[in-house]
Amino acid sequence: MRKALKISATLSILGASLLLPSCELNETIYSSIYTEDFYKTAADAEKGLVAVYGALGGLGGAPALTLVADFSDDQTYPRGVVGRNTLTMFTYDVNYTTQKSNSRVNESPQQIWQSCYSGIEKANWVIAKVPGATMDEPRKKQVLGEAYFLRAFYHWFLTKNFGDVPVKITPSYTEAEALTAKSPKAEVYKQIYLDLDQATSAGLPSFPVVVKGRASNEAALALYAKVALYNEDYATALAKAKLVIASNKHALLPNVWDVYRYDNEDAARLENIFAYEVDPVSPGLSHQLVGLCGPPGSAGPEYARTSFGSMFAYQSFFNSFDPKDKRRTLLDTNYIDKAGKVVPQKSITPITTEGVLIKKYQDPVSTIGLIPNIPILRMPDVYLIAAEAEARSNGATAAAYEFINVVRLRAGLPVLKAGLTKDAFIEAVLQERAWEFFAEGDRWYDLTRTGKFLTVIPKAVNSVYPVRNVTAKNRYFPIPQDEINANAKIEQNPDWK
């Protein structure tokens, strides 16, 4: 048995392996204990992999996976309670993300940092140890491929929120190995590419996978396409997106409503390539969005048994939709209460008469049960990645129009007609992304990766948030102060010093 390590909050490996309570140690234990007997069998390998996926629970269940971005963007906003509007108002500082100063840490960048590095640490142990396990060789290769996929996803999620971040690809046997300096963003992407190369060559099963929620070969390719788009590597983004499309494994559902129905998650996997999978059986995985998005008080038959009126869409965003757009039906300006009475918009929320309700996350059946999954990669994303990457590489070609029009036709909109300039076409793709992926934690990153957040955000206001003072430094969040205090090798992001 290895001696337990005293590891700082940085690159947390909390819960990364088996805890042996019989050990008597004098040190304060922040990490778990690895034994030389673990990762020897197929069962060990599978359990280790489950732990890597489990780190998604800290993102989706919190749910920092969506709210950190959604409360910052120009589509959705929070009721101003318990500091949630700190993200919307851009009033956070380096201390906002610390456990001590923020009761909403589970919706903050701190949670992103903790969950992602926990997942990375667990992936590193799988990648280091599973090659020596006695098990079926093809399945061993797949386990490793899934671990590489998840390590790539966690690193990508970190770099799109913080910019330069520590790249961690080996397990932490010692405290010195746990404390790692930041790498330039280019180096982070280089490692993500390497991991996705491993994942896509690992023989991952194609959709449908045996275990729900696991990474497929198509998921690895779709993530590769999106990562490359963010890295402005448009040729790679286009090539990987085309591979997903050509596989014919995934498609858009005919009815956009069916993507989000709480009782339709199995059928929705045709479109949902990878998602935060909800398993509400205690102590399974759930999320707060059902309660946050529903109207305040008794929600009635549409939304949830209990909802709080804590998250809304801007009226201006609702107004941006063509009334024929089927995706607009995923927003509403009134609801039906338990008495069957229609409650108008002016009475929906105590904070504004322009609160638009979000209907992507509804479970009116039970308090624990059929909670909808949170999409992470959907097939419309692949088509729109292909459209943008094609346009950025080759202009507004016929192929670019074909990609975007697949998404528009499902929405009930007419095709986008040829004749746009390159820049105008790219703007159309970004707008299509806004309509397609609202409240899915996507829009903020489209604004930051393109630099549009400085001009778009000040216009996304209402009577509750009449002024939003976004600045250039808000492109990335500050490194959580707790992590800098714990790790002398990490420097704060330059704009936040």
N, C-alpha and C positions, 0 to 999 in steps of 0.2 A: 504494500500500500504506500502511496505517495503521501507525504505530509501535506496537510491542507495549507493553502496559500492565503495570505492576507492581501486581497486584491482591492484596489480602489474602485470608486464608482466608474472610472474610466474603463471603457471596453469591458463592461460588466459581464461576468460569466456566471451570474447568479443562476442557480438551478440547471447548470449545463450538464450535470451528470447525476450519478446516484449519491444520495446523502447517506452517510453511515453514522447514525446517532450514537453508536456504541463507542466511538473513538473519544478519548479524553485528551484534549489539547488545551494548552494554555493561551494560545493566540485567539484573538477575536476572529471569527470565521465569516468572511464575506463571500467566499466561493464554496462550491461543493467539492466533493472528494472523488477523484478518479481512482479506480483500482486497475491493477494489471490484468484482472480477469474479465474486464468488460470489453466489448467490441470483439469478442472471440467467436460468436455464433451469429447465425442469421437473425435470430430474435433480438440479439443485442443491436445489430445494425439497424433493424427496423425501428426499435425503440429510440435509438439515437437520432434517426431521421425524423421521427415524430416530434422530438424536442426541437428540431430546427424549424419545422413548420409551426410549432407552438409559439414561437416568437411573434408570428403574425397576430396572435391574440392580443399582444400588448399594443399593436398598432390599430387593429380593427375594432377590438372590444372597447378601446379607450374613448372615442375612436380618433386618434391622431392621424390615422390613415386618410381620413377625409377632412376633418374639421379644421385642422391647422391651415390647410389650403383654402377650404370653402369659406371660412370666416374672413379670409384676406382678400377674396376676389371681388368681381363686379357683378356677381349673380346672386349670392346668398349672404345673409347676415344673421347675427344672433340677437336674441333679446338681451338687453344690457344688464345681465345679472352675473354676480360672482366673477367678475373680471373677464367674461368671455369677449367683451367688446375691445379688449386690449389688442387683439389681432386685427380687428376691423379698423380701429383708430390708429394703428401703428404707433402705439404709445409704449410698447414693450422695450425693455433694455436688457442688458446682459444678466441682470438678476431675475428677470421675469421667469426664466426657465428653471429656476431652482426649486427644489422640493419645499424649502422653508418659506419662500415668498409667494408661492402660487398654489392655491388650493385646487386649481384646475390643471395640475401638472399632466394629467392624463390626456388633455387636449392641447398640449404645448409641444414645442420643439424638444424639450427635455425628454418626453416620452418617445419621440422618434429616435433620438440618440440612444437611449437605453435599450429599447426594443430591438433596434437594428444591430447594435453591437452584441447584444445577447444572442441574436440569431447567427451572427457571423462567428462568434466563438463556438457555438454548438456545431455549426457547419464545419469549422476547422477541425474539430475532434473527429467528426465522421470521415472527413477527407483524409485525415492522418491515420486513422486506426482501422477503418473498414477494409482497406486493401489486404490486411492480414487476417480477416475473418474467414472462418470455414463456412462457406455457403455456396449456393448456386451462382456460378460465375456471371451469367447474363444479368441476374437480379442484382448482384453486387455492383456491376457496372451501372445499372440504372439507379441504384441508391446513391452512388457517387455523383451521377449526373444530376439528380434532384438536389443534392447538397450544393453542387456548383451553381445550379440555377438560382437557388435561394440566396447563396452568398452574393451572387451578382445582383439580385434584386435588392438586397439590403444595402449594398454599397451604393447602388444607383439612387435609392431612396434618400440616403444620406447626402450624396453630393448634390442632388437637385435642391436640397433644403439648406445646406451649409457651404457648398462650394468645395474648397480644399478640405479634405478630411483624412484621418488616418486610414491607411489600407492595412488590413489585418488578415494574413493568409496562413498563419501558423497558430497552433494552440498555445495557450498561456501556461507553461509549466512553472514559470517563475514570475514574480512581480515585475521584474525588469522587462520580460517579454510582453507583459500586458500593457505597459506604458509605451505608447508609440507616437511618434511625431506625425504631423499632417503631411500628406502628399499633395502635390499640385493636382488640380482637377484632371489635367491631361493624363497623369499617371493613374488616377482612379479609373478613368474610362479604359485605359489600356488593360488594367487588371479585370475589369468587368468583361471586356471582349474575350480575354483569355478564359475566364470562367464559362462564358456562354459558348465558346468553342468546345470546351470540354462537355458541356451539357448537351449540345446539339449533336455530338459524336458518340454519345453514351448509349444509344439504342433505347432512348425513352419511348414508351408506348405512344402511339397516336391516339387521338380521341376516338371513342370514349375510353378513358382509363379505367382500370379495375377499381381503384380506390378513389372515391369522389374527392375533389379538391386537390389532387396531386398534379404536379407539373407533367405535361405531355410534351412531345416533341414540338407540336405547334405552339405551345405556350412559350417554350424556349426561343423559338424563331420570332414570335411576336414581341417578346421582351427585347430581343436583339434589335429588331426593327425600331422600336421606340427609343431604346438607349442610343442607337446610332443617330436618330433624328435629333435628340437632345444634344448629341455631340457634334452636330452639323456635318455629319458624315453621310451625306444624302445618297450616295451611290450604294453604300451598305444598307441603309434604311430601306431603300427601294427594293434591293435584291432580296432581303429577308422577308419583307412584306409580300412580295410576289410568291415566294415559296409557300407562305401560309395560304394565300389565295389559291394557288395551284394544287394544294393538297386536297381541296374539296372536302375537308373534314369539318369545317365550320361554315356557318352561313347566318345571315340576318333572319331573325324570325319575321314572319309576315306582319304580325301585330306587335308594335313596340310595347304595348302594355304587358304582353306576355313575358317580356324580359324581367320584369320586376314583381310579378305576382308571387305572393308568399307561398302559394300552393302549386307553383309551376317550376320549381328550381331545377328539377331533373331535365325537363324539356328545354329550359332556358340555357342549359350548358351547350347547346348547339351554337349559341351566339357568345355566351360567356366563356372565353378561352381559359381564363384564370380568375379566380375570385377569392375573396375572404369568405370562407365557407362557415356558415353558422351551424352549430350543433348545440341546441339549447338544453340538452339533457345535462343536469348538474353533475360535475362542474365543467360543463362544456363551454363552447364559445358563443357569444351573442354580441350585440352592439346596442348603442343607445339611440340610434337614428329614428327608430320607430316612435319612441316617446318624444324626441326632440322636434321632429317635423310635424307631428300632429297638432291640432289646435289646442288652446289652453282649456283645462278643465275636462269635463266629460266629453270624450272625443266623438261619440256616436258610432254609427255602424261602419264607417269608412276606414278610419285610421288605426286606432288601437284601443284596447280596453282603458288604458291610461296614457294621456299625453299632456305635454306641458307648454306648448306654444313657445319653443325656445329657438326655432330656426325658421327663417322665412326667405323667400325670394324677393328681390327688388321689383317694384312695379315696372320700372323702366326695362328690366330684362323680360318680364312677361310681355310687355308691349312690343318688344323687338321681334316676336314671332309672327309669322304669317298666320292669320286665323285658321287657315287650312292645314297648318302643320300639326300632325298627330301628336308630336312630342309636347305641344302646348297643353294637351289634356293631362299631362303629368304634373301640371300646376293648376291651382284653382283659387278663385277669389271668393268662394263661399263653401260652406259644408253643411251637412245634415246632422243635426244633433240626435240624441237618443230618443227624443220625443217625436222625431220625424220632421222637425221644423228646419227650414233653411235659414242658416245663420249667415248674414251678408258680411262682406269684407270689412265694413266699418266696425263690426263687432267682434271680429276674429281675435284681435290681439289688443292688449291694453297699452301697447307702446306706439302704435301707428295705425291709421285707417287704411294704409296701403300695404298691409302684410299679405303677401301671396303665399299660399300653402304649397308645400312640396309633397308629391304623392308617389315618389319612387320607393318609399320605405313604409309599407303598411302591413299590419297584422291585426285585423279586427277580431281574431278568433280567440286568442288566449294571451295570458300574461307571460308565458314562457316559450310558446311553441313555434309556430311556423314563420319565424322571422326571416325576411328576405336576405339573401347573400348580398355582399357589397362587391360589385364588379371591379376588377383591377385591369384586366385586358379583355376588351370585347372586339368582335369582328368589325364593327364600324370603325374602330380605332385603326385597325390594319388597313382598311381601304383609305382612310383619310391620311394616314402616314404615307401610303403609296402616292396619293394625290399630291401632297405637299412636297415629298422628296422628288417626284418626277418633275414638278414645276420648278423647284429650286435648281434642279440639274439641267433640265432641257426646255424650260418654259412651259406655257400653257398648251401642252400637246393634246391630241385627241385621247391619248391614254390617260392623261391627268383628268380630263373631263369624265371619262368612263368610270374612273375610280370614285370621284366625288358623287356622281349621279346615282350610283348604287345606294348610297346613304339617303340622298334626297328623295328618291322614288319611294323608299320604304316609309319615309315621313309623310308621304302624300303631296310632295311638292313637285313642281315641274322641273325638268332637267335644266341644269345650268347650261346656257347656250354658249357656243364658241364665240371668241372675239375679244375676250378679256386680255389685258396685258398680263405679263408675268406677275407683277406686284399685286394687281387687282385680283388675280386668281388666288394667290396665296392668302390675301385678306379674306376671300370667300371661304377658303378652307378653314381658316382660323375661326370664322364666324360659325361655320357648320359644326365645328368642334364644340363651340360654346353652347349651341342648341342641343347637341347630342349628349354631352357628358356633364351637364350641370348637376351639382350636388354629388359628384362622384370623385371629388378631390383632384380634378384635372386642370381646371381653367387657370388657376393661379400660376401653375408652372408653364402653361402656354404663354402667359403674359410675361413671366420673368425670363424665359429662354429667348423670347423675341425682343425683350426690352420695352414692350408696349405698356407695362404696368404703370409707368410714370405719367402717361397721358390718359390711360383708360380709367384708372382707379379714382382720380379726383372727380370724374363725372358720375360715378356710381354712388349717388347720395340720395337721402330722403329726409323726412322731418326728424327722424331719430339720429341719423348720422349726416348732418348737413355739410360737414367738412371732414375730409379724410386726408391727413397730411402725410402721404406717402413720400419717401425720399429714395435716392439712389441706393442707400445702404440697405434698404428693405428687400433688395433682390434676394439676399441670403439672410437667414436668421443668425444671430450671434451664437457662438459656441456656448453651450450651457456653462455658467460660471462654476458650478460644482465640478465639472470635468477639468477645467483649467486649474482649479485649486488642487485637484487630486493628481494632476499630471503636469509636471513642469516642462515636459517636452511639447506641449500643445500651446500655440499662440492664438490669441483671439483673432477673429477675422479683422482685417485692417480697418474697415469702415466702422467697426464697433469698439476700437481701442479708445 
